[in-house]
Amino acid sequence: MRQTPLLKSVLELLKKKGGPCSVPDLQLQLSNLGLEPNKTSLYRLLEKLVAKGEIETVLLDNRTVYYELKREHHHHFVCESCETIQCLEDESLETRIHALEDNLAAQGLKIKAHQFSFTGQCAACQ
């Protein structure tokens, strides 16, 4: 993949964000950097990065696909008021989810992957 200014900027923005980012958010941040890619080009770039395993998609609701740098498996908290997204890395939560997966497997369900998120209000919005 060619190291274009758009590619470098997208990866840097995702790294700086440290969590999920939507395409409209990326467009705004790219615009602040003087880059104005059309939406189709941005989506194509993101899909190429997903295919290469550099970033991953995160589905936190039924309306928006988010993108973040590929890293160790984790979950998310979404504030319904300010719409901030926090990454949650909690080993005890993951242990309990795997126990649930084992229980489901015992019932004949083959689990391939899971995504788990909490919604509510963050400390600043309460």
Backbone as CSV, one residue per row, in Angstrom:
resi,resn,N_x,N_y,N_z,CA_x,CA_y,CA_z,C_x,C_y,C_z
1,MET,0.847,-1.173,0.000,0.000,0.000,0.000,0.899,1.245,0.000
2,ARG,0.620,2.142,-0.933,1.409,3.365,-1.059,1.232,4.272,0.146
3,GLN,2.323,4.818,0.644,2.304,5.719,1.802,1.894,7.125,1.376
4,THR,0.605,7.323,1.178,0.093,8.633,0.768,-0.084,9.527,1.996
5,PRO,-0.191,10.838,1.785,-0.473,11.731,2.919,-1.773,11.355,3.640
6,LEU,-2.785,10.914,2.868,-4.053,10.516,3.479,-3.863,9.295,4.369
7,LEU,-3.163,8.300,3.877,-2.912,7.088,4.663,-2.168,7.426,5.949
8,LYS,-1.099,8.188,5.829,-0.312,8.553,7.006,-1.161,9.330,8.013
9,SER,-1.968,10.259,7.508,-2.803,11.077,8.398,-3.871,10.247,9.092
10,VAL,-4.515,9.346,8.368,-5.557,8.500,8.966,-4.957,7.637,10.075
11,LEU,-3.839,7.003,9.803,-3.208,6.153,10.823,-2.779,6.979,12.034
12,GLU,-2.245,8.165,11.799,-1.821,9.028,12.903,-3.029,9.487,13.727
13,LEU,-4.125,9.842,13.061,-5.327,10.272,13.775,-5.910,9.132,14.620
14,LEU,-5.934,7.928,14.065,-6.444,6.781,14.829,-5.532,6.468,16.009
15,LYS,-4.229,6.597,15.798,-3.277,6.371,16.889,-3.481,7.408,17.991
16,LYS,-3.624,8.666,17.591,-3.811,9.750,18.554,-5.122,9.592,19.319
17,LYS,-6.174,9.197,18.630,-7.491,9.024,19.256,-7.439,7.911,20.312
18,GLY,-6.747,6.825,20.005,-6.615,5.733,20.966,-7.877,4.913,21.167
19,GLY,-8.866,5.114,20.322,-10.117,4.378,20.428,-10.900,4.520,19.139
20,PRO,-12.129,4.031,19.130,-12.935,4.052,17.905,-13.219,5.453,17.389
21,CYS,-13.243,5.573,16.064,-13.488,6.851,15.404,-14.380,6.598,14.188
22,SER,-15.398,7.416,14.001,-16.303,7.262,12.864,-15.741,7.990,11.643
23,VAL,-16.284,7.681,10.475,-15.857,8.359,9.255,-16.130,9.861,9.324
24,PRO,-17.317,10.308,9.785,-17.504,11.764,9.898,-16.477,12.429,10.817
25,ASP,-16.118,11.759,11.913,-15.083,12.300,12.807,-13.742,12.385,12.092
26,LEU,-13.396,11.323,11.350,-12.138,11.335,10.606,-12.147,12.436,9.558
27,GLN,-13.263,12.611,8.845,-13.343,13.667,7.834,-13.106,15.046,8.453
28,LEU,-13.703,15.286,9.606,-13.531,16.573,10.282,-12.072,16.788,10.677
29,GLN,-11.463,15.765,11.255,-10.074,15.891,11.686,-9.131,16.040,10.494
30,LEU,-9.417,15.319,9.401,-8.603,15.456,8.189,-8.745,16.856,7.600
31,SER,-9.955,17.383,7.632,-10.203,18.740,7.136,-9.387,19.758,7.931
32,ASN,-9.295,19.552,9.241,-8.487,20.437,10.088,-7.005,20.380,9.720
33,LEU,-6.596,19.267,9.083,-5.210,19.123,8.639,-5.020,19.598,7.195
34,GLY,-6.107,20.087,6.580,-6.023,20.561,5.201,-6.239,19.484,4.158
35,LEU,-6.707,18.311,4.577,-6.991,17.224,3.643,-8.501,17.094,3.480
36,GLU,-8.957,16.999,2.247,-10.391,16.911,1.963,-10.690,15.711,1.059
37,PRO,-10.427,14.481,1.529,-10.715,13.324,0.668,-12.225,13.144,0.513
38,ASN,-12.647,12.630,-0.656,-14.075,12.356,-0.759,-14.384,11.116,0.070
39,LYS,-15.639,10.997,0.435,-16.066,9.944,1.358,-15.757,8.547,0.816
40,THR,-15.961,8.351,-0.478,-15.707,7.046,-1.094,-14.240,6.659,-0.974
41,SER,-13.351,7.595,-1.241,-11.901,7.321,-1.135,-11.518,6.971,0.297
42,LEU,-12.103,7.676,1.246,-11.802,7.410,2.651,-12.289,6.019,3.045
43,TYR,-13.504,5.665,2.644,-14.011,4.322,2.940,-13.147,3.244,2.291
44,ARG,-12.727,3.466,1.049,-11.861,2.471,0.373,-10.547,2.291,1.131
45,LEU,-9.965,3.403,1.562,-8.719,3.337,2.324,-8.933,2.561,3.625
46,LEU,-10.001,2.874,4.338,-10.280,2.188,5.604,-10.486,0.693,5.383
47,GLU,-11.212,0.315,4.329,-11.434,-1.103,4.055,-10.128,-1.818,3.695
48,LYS,-9.228,-1.143,2.979,-7.918,-1.727,2.685,-7.125,-1.944,3.972
49,LEU,-7.186,-0.975,4.884,-6.474,-1.107,6.159,-7.070,-2.224,7.007
50,VAL,-8.386,-2.398,6.949,-9.033,-3.510,7.657,-8.558,-4.832,7.053
51,ALA,-8.562,-4.929,5.719,-8.137,-6.160,5.036,-6.690,-6.510,5.352
52,LYS,-5.846,-5.488,5.521,-4.434,-5.718,5.860,-4.232,-6.030,7.344
53,GLY,-5.288,-5.854,8.148,-5.182,-6.132,9.575,-4.565,-5.020,10.395
54,GLU,-4.459,-3.827,9.817,-3.878,-2.706,10.553,-4.899,-2.001,11.437
55,ILE,-6.158,-2.001,10.995,-7.238,-1.426,11.792,-8.380,-2.432,11.836
56,GLU,-9.355,-2.174,12.694,-10.523,-3.045,12.761,-11.786,-2.214,12.881
57,THR,-12.890,-2.828,12.496,-14.181,-2.167,12.631,-14.762,-2.489,14.003
58,VAL,-15.496,-1.540,14.524,-16.161,-1.704,15.817,-17.614,-1.282,15.614
59,LEU,-18.535,-2.166,15.965,-19.956,-1.860,15.855,-20.500,-1.646,17.254
60,LEU,-20.827,-0.400,17.570,-21.300,-0.064,18.907,-22.787,0.240,18.936
61,ASP,-23.368,0.457,17.771,-24.804,0.686,17.655,-25.227,0.235,16.261
62,ASN,-26.459,0.415,15.938,-26.961,-0.029,14.637,-26.796,1.008,13.537
63,ARG,-26.215,2.156,13.854,-26.142,3.239,12.880,-24.748,3.510,12.343
64,THR,-23.728,3.269,13.127,-22.402,3.770,12.787,-21.345,2.674,12.884
65,VAL,-20.468,2.629,11.894,-19.289,1.773,11.962,-18.139,2.656,12.411
66,TYR,-17.415,2.185,13.400,-16.243,2.901,13.900,-15.001,2.128,13.497
67,TYR,-13.884,2.817,13.447,-12.602,2.206,13.107,-11.604,2.552,14.192
68,GLU,-10.737,1.580,14.495,-9.645,1.845,15.432,-8.459,0.975,15.066
69,LEU,-7.288,1.393,15.537,-6.095,0.599,15.284,-6.271,-0.786,15.880
70,LYS,-5.782,-1.777,15.173,-5.853,-3.155,15.644,-4.957,-3.283,16.876
71,ARG,-5.515,-3.858,17.930,-4.745,-4.077,19.157,-5.361,-5.245,19.901
72,GLU,-4.891,-5.476,21.084,-5.411,-6.589,21.873,-6.918,-6.435,22.085
73,HIS,-7.599,-7.557,22.082,-9.059,-7.571,22.210,-9.512,-6.806,23.455
74,HIS,-10.552,-5.967,23.273,-11.088,-5.190,24.382,-12.536,-4.810,24.075
75,HIS,-13.174,-4.153,25.001,-14.573,-3.764,24.868,-14.694,-2.255,25.054
76,HIS,-15.927,-1.740,24.998,-16.115,-0.287,24.991,-17.270,0.158,25.870
77,PHE,-17.183,1.408,26.323,-18.272,2.093,27.008,-18.612,3.325,26.172
78,VAL,-19.905,3.506,25.859,-20.366,4.647,25.058,-21.264,5.515,25.927
79,CYS,-20.897,6.792,26.061,-21.730,7.726,26.809,-22.868,8.200,25.905
80,GLU,-24.101,8.026,26.366,-25.267,8.423,25.592,-25.434,9.944,25.542
81,SER,-24.824,10.660,26.471,-24.973,12.118,26.517,-23.950,12.824,25.622
82,CYS,-22.672,12.606,25.888,-21.632,13.314,25.127,-21.076,12.482,23.974
83,GLU,-21.495,11.229,23.871,-21.116,10.312,22.797,-19.635,9.947,22.778
84,THR,-18.938,10.158,23.899,-17.546,9.709,23.957,-17.523,8.190,24.060
85,ILE,-16.436,7.608,23.586,-16.257,6.160,23.631,-14.980,5.884,24.398
86,GLN,-15.083,5.035,25.400,-13.911,4.662,26.191,-13.611,3.187,25.962
87,CYS,-12.353,2.877,25.783,-11.935,1.484,25.663,-11.853,0.878,27.057
88,LEU,-12.374,-0.335,27.190,-12.347,-1.047,28.466,-11.454,-2.270,28.333
89,GLU,-10.454,-2.339,29.160,-9.576,-3.499,29.173,-9.628,-4.079,30.578
90,ASP,-10.458,-5.105,30.743,-10.713,-5.685,32.052,-10.634,-7.203,31.935
91,GLU,-9.587,-7.774,32.468,-9.361,-9.218,32.340,-10.468,-10.032,33.001
92,SER,-11.014,-9.544,34.129,-12.075,-10.306,34.797,-13.347,-10.322,33.943
93,LEU,-13.637,-9.235,33.249,-14.784,-9.203,32.334,-14.579,-10.215,31.212
94,GLU,-13.398,-10.224,30.645,-13.103,-11.149,29.554,-13.203,-12.600,30.028
95,THR,-12.746,-12.877,31.245,-12.847,-14.231,31.802,-14.305,-14.659,31.913
96,ARG,-15.156,-13.748,32.370,-16.586,-14.075,32.507,-17.255,-14.256,31.145
97,ILE,-16.857,-13.464,30.167,-17.424,-13.626,28.821,-17.021,-14.981,28.246
98,HIS,-15.765,-15.386,28.457,-15.329,-16.700,27.964,-16.070,-17.830,28.673
99,ALA,-16.390,-17.648,29.946,-17.185,-18.652,30.656,-18.580,-18.761,30.032
100,LEU,-19.156,-17.630,29.678,-20.452,-17.630,28.994,-20.341,-18.334,27.643
101,GLU,-19.270,-18.064,26.910,-19.054,-18.737,25.626,-18.956,-20.248,25.807
102,ASP,-18.276,-20.694,26.854,-18.177,-22.129,27.138,-19.555,-22.716,27.425
103,ASN,-20.361,-21.979,28.188,-21.722,-22.408,28.498,-22.549,-22.529,27.214
104,LEU,-22.423,-21.551,26.336,-23.152,-21.588,25.071,-22.662,-22.733,24.184
105,ALA,-21.366,-22.997,24.206,-20.817,-24.108,23.425,-21.373,-25.432,23.918
106,ALA,-21.557,-25.544,25.234,-22.132,-26.767,25.807,-23.583,-26.963,25.356
107,GLN,-24.208,-25.884,24.931,-25.581,-25.947,24.421,-25.621,-26.149,22.905
108,GLY,-24.440,-26.347,22.316,-24.378,-26.625,20.890,-24.140,-25.406,20.007
109,LEU,-23.837,-24.262,20.591,-23.574,-23.060,19.804,-22.077,-22.874,19.620
110,LYS,-21.654,-22.670,18.394,-20.236,-22.463,18.105,-19.951,-20.969,18.017
111,ILE,-19.260,-20.438,18.997,-18.941,-19.017,19.057,-17.637,-18.777,18.304
112,LYS,-17.655,-17.856,17.349,-16.448,-17.513,16.596,-15.795,-16.245,17.124
113,ALA,-16.609,-15.291,17.560,-16.087,-14.010,18.056,-17.185,-13.324,18.852
114,HIS,-16.797,-12.292,19.576,-17.794,-11.499,20.282,-17.369,-10.037,20.303
115,GLN,-18.373,-9.175,20.385,-18.169,-7.748,20.615,-19.122,-7.379,21.731
116,PHE,-18.633,-6.612,22.667,-19.409,-6.301,23.852,-19.196,-4.834,24.183
117,SER,-20.283,-4.120,24.420,-20.136,-2.716,24.809,-21.203,-2.352,25.828
118,PHE,-20.884,-1.362,26.644,-21.808,-0.813,27.624,-22.251,0.561,27.126
119,THR,-23.469,0.950,27.413,-23.918,2.310,27.165,-24.444,2.885,28.475
120,GLY,-24.349,4.176,28.618,-24.800,4.843,29.826,-24.287,6.265,29.827
121,GLN,-23.979,6.771,31.007,-23.428,8.124,31.128,-22.049,8.067,31.768
122,CYS,-21.131,8.790,31.183,-19.781,8.862,31.750,-19.799,9.712,33.015
123,ALA,-18.708,9.700,33.755,-18.629,10.436,35.014,-18.865,11.934,34.811
124,ALA,-18.369,12.500,33.711,-18.535,13.939,33.471,-19.973,14.329,33.179
125,CYS,-20.766,13.416,32.653,-22.159,13.735,32.266,-23.180,13.391,33.352
126,GLN,-22.768,12.694,34.367,-23.726,12.308,35.417,-24.148,13.482,36.266
